[in-house]
Amino acid sequence: MTTAVDDHIADVRLVDNHVHGFWLTSGDRRRFENGLNEANTEPLADFDSGFDTQLGFAVRAHCAPLLGLPEHAEPQSYWERRSELTEDQLARVFLPAAGVSDWLVDTGLPGEIAGLPEMTQASGGGVGEIVRLEQLAEQAAAAPGDYADAFRRILHERSATAVATKTVLAYRGGFDGDLSEPDPRDVAEAAARWRDAGGVRLTDRVLLRFGVHEALRLGKPLQFHVGLGDRDCNLHRTNPMLLLDFLRHSGSTPVVLLHCYPYEREAGYLAQAFNNVYLDVGLSINHLGARAEAFIGRTLELAPFRKILYSSDAFGPAELHYLGSLLWRAGMAAVLTGFVARDQWSEADAIRVVDLIARDNALRLYGL
C-alpha cells in the first residue's frame, strides 16, 4: 500500500544540479560495462563484469523494462536489446523517464558526449551550464598575454550564461595543504612554468588556488568534487574536513560539496557549520544501488534539509541519468515513510522536505 509520501516522491519533478552528457556514439560491451564502474580507469579484467555490481543489478532491475525486457533480465539479453538502439535513441528513452525538469550540465569533460543542445533535445527539459575551472585554465594557458588576465576574461565570458563553476581540485592533489589566495607574482611564475611544459592537465597548486579564489569572487555557486571518483583521485585527500580553513574564509559564495561518499557525514557537518555550504548526493546513489537507502539516511542525519541537493552525476550510459532519479526516489521513500510510520515526522513535513531536496533548494541556489 502506497502512502501520500510515496505518491509525492514518485511524481515530483527534479532539478539535477550536477550531471554530464550521455554518449553520442555507439560502442562495444566492454565500454558499456566500464561505464558501470566509477573507479577503474582501465578496461575491466577479463574475469570481471560491470553487470556484477550494485549498479549493474540496478540496470537489469530497473532499466530493462523501459527497453521491453522483464525485470532482472540476464546481462546478455540486456546487452543485445540495448545494442539494437543508438545512444541517442537510448537517451530519448531514459532521460524523459527520469522526471527531471532542469539539468545542470558540467561541460568540462572531453570526448564524444552530449552537450547542452543534445541534452535539451533528448530530455525535453531545461539545461544550464556548469563551467569547469581547470578547463578554463587550459584555455588561459593557450591564450596570449598575461595568464591571470586571460583566465579572468575567459571566466567572466563563460560564466555570463552559466549557473555555477566547478573544480576538480580533488583529482589534482586533494584538499590537504595551502588553499589560500596566492600572490600575483607567484601566479605569474607558476603560469610561465606551466605554459613552458605545454599547459595541459593543470596540477600546479598555485594556479589551482588562483582559479578557486577567482571563482569565489565571481559569487556564483562553486562546486567541489568530494570523495568517490576514479583511482586518479587520492580518496584520503578528498575528505571535505580538509577544507575547513578554506571554508572559514570563503565568504558568502555558495560552496557545493558533490557526491561526498564515504564522507557524507563530514559533509553534513560542514553544511550545518557554514551558511554557504551545501551537499549533493549524486553519483554515490547510482553506484550504491540497493544500498542507496542507507546512504540517503546518513545524509539526512546532520545536514540542514535546506542545504541538500539532488543530482545524478550521470555520465556516458543514458541509463545512469534515469537510475539516479529512480534510486533517489526509492531511497527517499523508504527512509521518509519509515520516519512517518514511527511518528517521528509528520506526513506534511516529509512531503515538504522532498520538495526542498528534489528541486526547491536548487531553484533558489542557482536562480533558476
C-alpha positions in Angstrom: 0.0 0.0 0.0 1.5 3.3 -1.0 1.2 6.5 1.1 0.9 10.1 0.2 4.6 10.5 0.7 5.3 7.6 -1.8 3.0 9.2 -4.3 4.5 12.6 -4.0 8.1 11.3 -4.3 7.1 9.4 -7.5 5.6 12.4 -9.1 7.9 15.3 -8.1 9.9 16.9 -10.9 13.6 17.1 -10.1 16.4 19.6 -10.7 19.6 17.6 -11.4 22.1 20.0 -10.1 25.2 18.2 -11.4 25.2 16.0 -14.5 27.2 15.2 -17.6 26.2 14.3 -21.1 25.4 10.9 -22.5 27.5 9.1 -25.1 26.9 10.2 -28.6 28.4 7.2 -30.4 27.8 3.5 -30.0 30.4 1.3 -28.5 31.1 -2.3 -27.6 30.0 -4.2 -24.5 33.4 -3.6 -22.8 32.9 0.1 -23.0 29.4 -0.2 -21.5 30.5 -2.4 -18.6 33.3 0.0 -17.9 30.7 2.8 -17.8 29.2 1.0 -14.8 32.4 1.3 -12.9 33.4 4.7 -11.4 36.9 3.9 -10.1 38.7 1.8 -12.6 40.5 3.8 -15.3 41.4 0.7 -17.3 39.3 -1.9 -19.1 37.8 -4.3 -16.6 39.7 -7.6 -16.1 38.6 -10.4 -18.4 37.0 -12.3 -15.5 35.1 -9.3 -14.2 31.8 -7.7 -15.3 30.2 -4.3 -14.7 26.9 -6.2 -14.5 28.0 -7.9 -11.3 27.9 -4.7 -9.2 25.2 -2.9 -7.4 24.8 -0.5 -10.4 24.8 -3.5 -12.8 22.0 -5.1 -10.9 20.1 -1.8 -10.8 20.4 -1.6 -14.6 18.9 -5.1 -15.1 16.2 -4.5 -12.5 15.0 -1.0 -13.4 16.2 -0.2 -16.9 15.3 -3.5 -18.6 11.5 -2.8 -18.5 12.0 0.5 -20.4 13.6 -1.5 -23.2 10.8 -4.0 -23.3 12.6 -6.7 -21.2 11.5 -8.3 -18.0 12.9 -7.0 -14.7 16.3 -8.6 -13.8 16.9 -9.6 -17.4 20.1 -11.5 -18.0 23.1 -9.4 -18.9 23.4 -10.9 -22.4 19.7 -10.3 -23.1 20.0 -6.7 -21.9 23.1 -6.0 -24.0 21.5 -7.5 -27.1 18.4 -5.3 -26.7 20.5 -2.2 -25.9 22.6 -2.8 -29.0 19.6 -2.5 -31.2 19.3 1.2 -30.4 21.6 4.1 -30.9 22.9 6.1 -28.0 20.6 9.0 -28.9 17.6 6.7 -29.0 18.5 5.3 -25.6 18.8 8.8 -24.3 15.3 9.6 -25.6 14.0 6.7 -23.6 15.8 7.2 -20.3 16.2 10.9 -19.9 12.5 11.8 -20.1 11.7 8.9 -17.8 13.9 10.5 -15.1 11.2 13.1 -14.4 13.8 16.0 -14.4 12.7 19.5 -15.3 16.2 21.0 -15.3 19.6 19.5 -16.0 22.7 21.5 -14.8 25.5 20.1 -17.0 29.2 20.1 -16.3 30.6 20.7 -19.8 34.3 20.3 -18.8 34.8 16.6 -19.8 36.3 15.8 -23.2 35.1 13.2 -25.6 32.1 12.5 -27.7 29.4 13.2 -25.1 26.2 15.2 -25.3 26.4 19.0 -24.8 23.7 21.4 -23.9 21.7 21.2 -27.2 21.7 17.4 -27.2 20.7 17.2 -23.6 17.8 19.5 -24.3 16.6 17.6 -27.3 16.8 14.2 -25.7 15.3 15.1 -22.4 12.7 17.8 -23.3 13.8 19.6 -20.1 15.7 22.8 -19.5 19.5 22.9 -19.2 22.1 25.1 -17.5 25.9 25.1 -17.8 28.4 24.4 -15.1 31.8 25.7 -16.1 34.9 23.7 -15.0 37.7 25.9 -13.8 40.5 23.6 -14.8 39.3 23.6 -18.4 39.3 27.4 -18.3 42.9 27.3 -17.0 44.0 25.3 -20.1 42.3 27.8 -22.3 44.0 30.7 -20.5 47.4 28.9 -20.8 46.9 28.7 -24.6 45.9 32.4 -24.8 48.5 35.2 -25.5 49.5 37.7 -22.8 49.2 37.6 -19.1 47.8 34.3 -17.7 45.8 35.8 -14.9 44.2 38.4 -17.1 43.3 35.7 -19.7 41.8 33.4 -17.0 39.6 36.2 -15.6 38.4 37.2 -19.1 37.5 33.7 -20.0 35.9 33.0 -16.6 33.7 36.0 -17.0 32.8 35.3 -20.6 32.0 31.6 -19.9 30.2 32.2 -16.7 28.0 35.0 -18.0 25.3 32.5 -19.0 26.4 29.6 -16.7 24.7 28.8 -13.4 27.8 27.7 -11.5 31.5 26.8 -11.6 33.2 23.6 -10.6 36.7 22.5 -9.5 38.3 19.0 -9.7 41.0 20.0 -7.2 40.3 16.6 -5.6 41.9 15.0 -8.7 44.8 17.5 -8.8 46.4 17.0 -5.4 43.5 17.0 -3.0 42.3 19.3 -0.3 45.2 19.0 2.2 47.7 21.8 2.1 47.5 25.5 1.5 44.3 26.8 -0.2 44.8 30.5 0.4 44.7 33.0 -2.4 48.2 33.1 -4.0 50.4 36.2 -4.5 50.1 37.6 -8.1 53.9 37.2 -8.6 53.6 33.5 -7.7 50.7 33.1 -10.2 52.8 34.7 -13.0 55.8 32.4 -12.2 53.7 29.3 -12.0 51.8 30.1 -15.2 55.1 30.6 -17.1 56.4 27.2 -15.9 53.1 25.5 -16.9 53.0 27.1 -20.3 56.6 26.0 -20.9 55.6 22.5 -20.0 52.7 22.5 -22.5 49.8 23.9 -20.5 47.8 20.7 -20.2 46.3 18.9 -17.2 46.7 21.5 -14.5 48.3 20.2 -11.3 50.2 23.3 -10.1 48.8 24.1 -6.7 49.3 27.9 -7.1 47.2 28.0 -10.3 44.6 25.7 -8.8 44.3 28.0 -5.8 44.1 31.0 -8.1 41.3 29.6 -10.1 39.3 28.7 -7.0 39.6 32.1 -5.5 38.7 33.8 -8.7 35.5 31.6 -8.8 34.7 32.6 -5.2 35.0 36.2 -6.2 32.5 35.6 -9.0 29.8 34.9 -6.5 28.1 32.0 -8.3 27.9 28.6 -6.7 31.2 26.8 -6.7 31.0 23.0 -6.8 33.8 20.8 -5.4 34.2 17.1 -6.3 34.4 15.3 -3.0 35.1 11.7 -2.2 34.2 8.9 -4.6 35.9 9.1 -8.0 38.2 7.2 -10.3 41.6 5.9 -9.0 43.4 9.1 -10.1 41.7 10.7 -7.2 43.5 10.1 -3.9 40.4 9.4 -1.8 42.0 10.1 1.6 42.9 13.6 0.4 39.3 14.4 -0.6 37.7 14.4 2.9 35.9 17.7 3.0 37.0 18.3 6.6 40.4 19.2 5.0 38.5 22.3 3.5 37.8 23.7 7.0 40.3 26.6 6.8 39.3 27.4 3.2 35.6 27.5 4.2 36.3 29.7 7.2 37.5 32.3 4.7 35.2 31.6 1.8 32.8 34.5 2.4 29.2 34.2 1.2 29.7 32.4 -2.1 27.8 29.1 -2.0 30.1 26.1 -1.9 28.5 22.8 -3.0 30.1 19.5 -2.0 29.4 16.9 -4.7 28.9 13.2 -4.3 30.6 13.0 -0.8 30.7 9.2 -0.3 32.2 8.0 2.0 32.4 11.4 3.7 28.6 12.2 3.7 28.6 12.7 7.4 31.5 15.1 7.3 29.8 17.0 4.5 26.6 17.1 6.6 28.6 18.6 9.5 30.1 21.3 7.2 26.7 22.1 5.8 25.5 22.7 9.3 28.5 24.7 10.4 28.7 27.1 7.4 25.8 29.1 6.0 27.3 28.9 2.5 27.9 25.1 2.3 25.6 22.7 0.6 25.9 19.0 -0.2 24.8 16.9 -3.1 24.1 13.2 -3.1 24.8 12.4 -6.8 27.0 9.6 -8.2 27.0 7.7 -5.0 23.4 6.7 -5.2 23.8 5.1 -8.6 26.9 3.1 -7.5 25.3 2.0 -4.2 22.2 0.7 -5.9 20.1 -1.3 -3.5 22.2 0.2 -0.6 21.4 3.8 -1.6 18.7 3.9 1.1 21.4 3.7 3.8 23.4 6.5 2.2 20.4 8.7 1.9 19.6 8.1 5.5 23.0 9.2 6.5 22.8 12.5 4.5 19.6 13.3 6.5 21.3 13.0 9.8 23.1 16.3 10.3 22.8 18.4 7.2 20.0 21.0 7.3 17.3 20.0 4.8 17.6 23.4 3.0 21.2 22.5 2.2 20.8 19.1 0.5 20.6 18.9 -3.3 19.6 16.1 -5.8 21.8 15.1 -8.7 22.6 12.0 -10.7 26.1 13.0 -11.8 25.4 10.7 -14.8 28.0 10.4 -17.5 28.1 8.1 -20.5 25.4 5.4 -20.5 22.0 7.1 -20.6 20.7 4.5 -18.1 22.6 6.5 -15.4 20.5 9.6 -16.0 17.4 7.6 -15.3 18.8 5.5 -12.4 20.0 8.5 -10.5 16.4 9.6 -10.3 14.7 6.2 -9.7 17.1 5.1 -6.9 16.9 8.5 -5.2 13.1 8.3 -5.3 13.1 4.7 -3.9 15.6 5.5 -1.2 13.9 8.7 -0.1 10.5 6.9 0.0 11.9 4.1 2.2 13.6 6.5 4.6 10.9 9.1 4.9 7.9 6.7 5.1 9.9 5.0 7.9 10.2 8.3 9.8 6.4 8.9 9.3 5.5 5.3 10.3 7.4 5.7 13.6 5.7 9.0 14.2 9.0 10.8 14.2 7.9 13.0 11.2 4.5 14.2 10.0 3.5 13.3 6.5 3.3 17.0 5.6 6.9 17.6 6.8 8.1 14.6 4.8 6.5 15.9 1.6 7.9 19.4 2.3 11.5 18.0 2.7 11.1 16.0 -0.5 10.3 19.2 -2.4 13.3 21.0 -0.8 15.8 18.4 -1.8 14.2 17.5 -5.2 14.1 21.0 -6.6 13.3 24.0 -4.3 16.9 24.2 -2.9 18.4 24.1 -6.4 15.9 26.6 -7.8 16.9 29.1 -5.0 20.6 28.4 -5.1 21.1 28.6 -8.8 18.5 31.3 -9.5 16.6 29.1 -12.0 
